[in-house]
């Protein structure tokens, strides 16, 4: 383990570099290591072999050792030796990622698994994004009320409370954050799950507001994770290091989240897979957390494409074989296909492919409890049928996605909670239910087993 104070020393004395210079160094190096390690990605095969997984891992180590982490406040590079990185990997490999959350009957455990493990991944749910004051309580209750959902990965950020809009670094951030925590607890009590894990803090993000919220007593190590990453491509600041220190001192599992942008500094899924590994190892170096989520997207925010699924699967398999972090991801459609047949099929393909690739938990699963249950069922089926068959089914589903995207109309705007659920009638909207039913028919026709 590298002492946290070492990161301050390196952030103050590392090589000076402008942000765009660091970004260019990252982009050039990721291309170089992908070529040096002979990594090729076949978008028709969503399960990478052992050789490719190991190549992705070693390329990620080389990328982090060469480029380092960029400290936004000091505009210096935090450098590592390759041996330091490999020592971190050995320490985690000897102690595979595991974390327990929740209390009482709602206790849940996130534990490292392989793609050959018949134990299915853990099912989180909840939807990120902005939630209105009127929507917040019903939103939490319909998710928490579904007993097959083991925990909430996130609850959505509140846009305002009355006339107060949360502004980071001001009193309004604390005011809205505390209102949010009160409503969360009330909703859990209403559905009889007061000990349920609530996942990542959302509306509250700054150090001061985070510490104030934790001190208020609504959240603790049993139901909270705190984000210690900042933006894609290996960047940190003082706040992330301060929050990593707080998590360590308070026994809170830090939220480690590796992200890469395809079409930006990464050209395609192979680059992104290597970038995800380097990002994950960089966060492990100062966060020392047992789990990490992987999030590649395209520049326009599109998600759940073949490139993204390949990148997550390759990085997950790289970790499965070489690091043994508990790896998770969002099992969620691209924003433009939310609530559409295509979107539900994308989620099914992700559930099958990611389970086969050894991921441990679905952090966000679908856009409703009904979609989350389908995803949970598919993860369980995939764990039982084995990696190759699961990925063969995922390939068939994505082939159908390719066909339907040429026929169906995407959304013009990001789907919101009100697009899914009618608050006045307290039921799912007919168009959402109709699309879900059609998607289940499509999956059954493709030979995908559906339990419920």
Rosetta blueprint (number, residue, H / E / L):
1 X L
2 X L
3 X L
4 X H
5 X H
6 X H
7 X H
8 X H
9 X H
10 X H
11 X H
12 X H
13 X H
14 X L
15 X L
16 X E
17 X L
18 X L
19 X H
20 X H
21 X H
22 X H
23 X H
24 X H
25 X H
26 X H
27 X H
28 X H
29 X H
30 X H
31 X H
32 X H
33 X H
34 X H
35 X H
36 X H
37 X L
38 X L
39 X L
40 X L
41 X L
42 X L
43 X L
44 X L
45 X L
46 X L
47 X L
48 X L
49 X L
50 X H
51 X H
52 X H
53 X H
54 X H
55 X H
56 X H
57 X H
58 X H
59 X H
60 X H
61 X H
62 X H
63 X H
64 X H
65 X H
66 X H
67 X H
68 X L
69 X E
70 X E
71 X E
72 X L
73 X L
74 X L
75 X L
76 X E
77 X E
78 X E
79 X L
80 X L
81 X L
82 X H
83 X H
84 X H
85 X H
86 X H
87 X H
88 X H
89 X H
90 X H
91 X H
92 X H
93 X H
94 X H
95 X L
96 X L
97 X L
98 X E
99 X E
100 X E
101 X E
102 X L
103 X L
104 X H
105 X H
106 X H
107 X L
108 X E
109 X E
110 X E
111 X E
112 X L
113 X L
114 X L
115 X L
116 X L
117 X L
118 X L
119 X L
120 X L
121 X L
122 X E
123 X E
124 X E
125 X E
126 X L
127 X L
128 X L
129 X L
130 X E
131 X E
132 X L
133 X H
134 X H
135 X H
136 X H
137 X H
138 X H
139 X H
140 X H
141 X H
142 X H
143 X H
144 X H
145 X L
146 X L
147 X L
148 X L
149 X L
150 X L
151 X E
152 X E
153 X L
154 X L
155 X L
156 X L
157 X E
158 X E
159 X L
160 X L
161 X E
162 X L
163 X L
164 X E
165 X L
166 X L
167 X L
168 X L
169 X L
170 X L
171 X H
172 X H
173 X H
174 X H
175 X H
176 X H
177 X H
178 X H
179 X H
180 X H
181 X H
182 X H
183 X H
184 X H
185 X H
186 X H
187 X H
188 X H
189 X H
190 X H
191 X L
192 X L
193 X L
194 X L
195 X L
196 X L
197 X L
198 X L
199 X L
200 X E
201 X L
202 X L
203 X L
204 X L
205 X L
206 X L
207 X H
208 X H
209 X H
210 X H
211 X H
212 X H
213 X H
214 X H
215 X H
216 X L
217 X L
218 X L
219 X L
220 X L
221 X L
222 X L
223 X L
224 X L
225 X E
226 X E
227 X E
228 X L
229 X L
230 X L
231 X E
232 X L
233 X L
234 X L
235 X E
236 X E
237 X L
238 X H
239 X H
240 X H
241 X H
242 X H
243 X H
244 X H
245 X H
246 X H
247 X H
248 X H
249 X H
250 X H
251 X L
252 X L
253 X L
254 X E
255 X E
256 X L
257 X E
258 X E
259 X E
260 X E
261 X E
262 X E
263 X L
264 X L
265 X L
266 X E
267 X L
268 X L
269 X H
270 X H
271 X H
272 X H
273 X H
274 X H
275 X H
276 X H
277 X H
278 X H
279 X H
280 X H
281 X H
282 X H
283 X H
284 X H
285 X H
286 X H
287 X H
288 X L
289 X L
290 X L
291 X E
292 X E
293 X E
294 X E
295 X E
296 X E
297 X E
298 X E
299 X L
300 X L
301 X L
302 X L
303 X L
304 X L
305 X L
306 X H
307 X H
308 X H
309 X H
310 X H
311 X H
312 X H
313 X H
314 X H
315 X H
316 X H
317 X H
318 X H
319 X H
320 X H
321 X H
322 X H
323 X L
324 X L
325 X L
326 X E
327 X E
328 X E
329 X E
330 X E
331 X E
332 X L
333 X L
334 X L
335 X H
336 X H
337 X H
338 X L
339 X L
340 X L
341 X H
342 X H
343 X H
344 X H
345 X H
346 X H
347 X H
348 X H
349 X H
350 X H
351 X H
352 X H
353 X H
354 X H
355 X H
356 X H
357 X L
358 X L
359 X L
360 X L
361 X E
362 X E
363 X E
364 X E
365 X E
366 X L
367 X L
368 X L
369 X H
370 X H
371 X H
372 X H
373 X H
374 X H
375 X H
376 X H
377 X H
378 X H
379 X H
380 X H
381 X H
382 X H
383 X H
384 X H
385 X H
386 X L
387 X H
388 X H
389 X H
390 X H
391 X H
392 X H
393 X H
394 X H
395 X H
396 X H
397 X H
398 X H
399 X H
400 X H
401 X H
402 X H
403 X H
404 X H
405 X H
406 X L
407 X L
408 X L
409 X L
410 X L
411 X L
412 X L
413 X L
414 X L
415 X L
416 X L
417 X H
418 X H
419 X H
420 X H
421 X E
422 X E
423 X L
424 X L
425 X L
426 X L
427 X E
428 X E
429 X L
430 X H
431 X H
432 X H
433 X H
434 X H
435 X H
436 X H
437 X H
438 X H
439 X H
440 X H
441 X H
442 X H
443 X H
444 X H
445 X H
446 X L
447 X L
448 X L
449 X L
450 X L
451 X L
452 X L
